Amino acid sequence: MKRKNTLNNLMMNNQRKTPVYQTIITDLAITGNISREDAEMLLGYKIPAYLKAPDGSDINTFSEKEGD
């Protein structure tokens, strides 16, 4: 049987407020998988510069690589 989308806007908005969602979006931005601007738009706030990826790299490291 095919799976069906069970999400609605209310459920999605509630999930966006959770620490897990915020962590995932922040990690995606720190690792360069999504742009910092897109991540900050989704989160509704600026990502602090002191946050690091699990390997110890920060968002500026990946931003510099994109410019190369």
C-alpha positions in Angstrom: 0.0 0.0 0.0 1.3 3.5 -0.8 2.1 5.8 2.0 0.1 9.0 2.3 1.3 12.4 3.5 -0.3 13.0 6.9 1.3 16.4 7.6 -0.7 19.6 7.8 0.4 23.2 8.3 -0.4 23.2 12.0 1.7 20.0 12.6 4.6 21.4 10.6 4.5 24.7 12.4 4.6 22.9 15.7 7.5 20.7 14.6 9.5 23.8 13.5 9.6 25.0 17.0 11.3 21.9 18.4 15.0 21.8 19.2 15.5 18.8 16.9 14.2 20.7 13.9 16.4 23.7 14.8 19.4 21.5 15.2 19.0 19.8 11.8 18.5 23.1 10.0 21.5 24.6 11.8 23.7 21.5 11.0 22.7 21.7 7.3 23.8 25.3 7.2 27.0 24.7 9.1 28.0 21.9 6.7 27.1 23.9 3.7 24.2 21.7 2.5 21.9 24.7 2.5 22.8 28.4 2.5 23.0 30.2 5.8 20.5 32.7 4.5 17.9 30.0 3.7 18.5 28.4 7.2 18.0 31.7 9.0 14.9 32.3 7.0 13.5 28.9 8.0 14.5 29.3 11.6 13.5 33.0 12.0 16.7 34.0 13.6 20.4 34.4 12.9 22.6 31.4 13.4 25.2 32.2 16.1 28.8 32.1 14.8 30.0 30.1 17.8 28.0 27.0 16.8 30.1 24.2 15.3 29.5 21.1 13.3 30.2 17.7 14.9 33.7 17.6 13.3 34.5 21.0 14.9 34.2 23.1 11.8 32.1 26.2 11.8 29.7 27.9 9.3 32.5 30.3 8.1 34.7 27.4 7.0 32.1 26.1 4.6 31.1 29.5 3.3 34.8 30.1 2.3 34.9 26.8 0.4 31.8 27.8 -1.6 33.7 30.9 -2.9 36.6 28.8 -4.3 
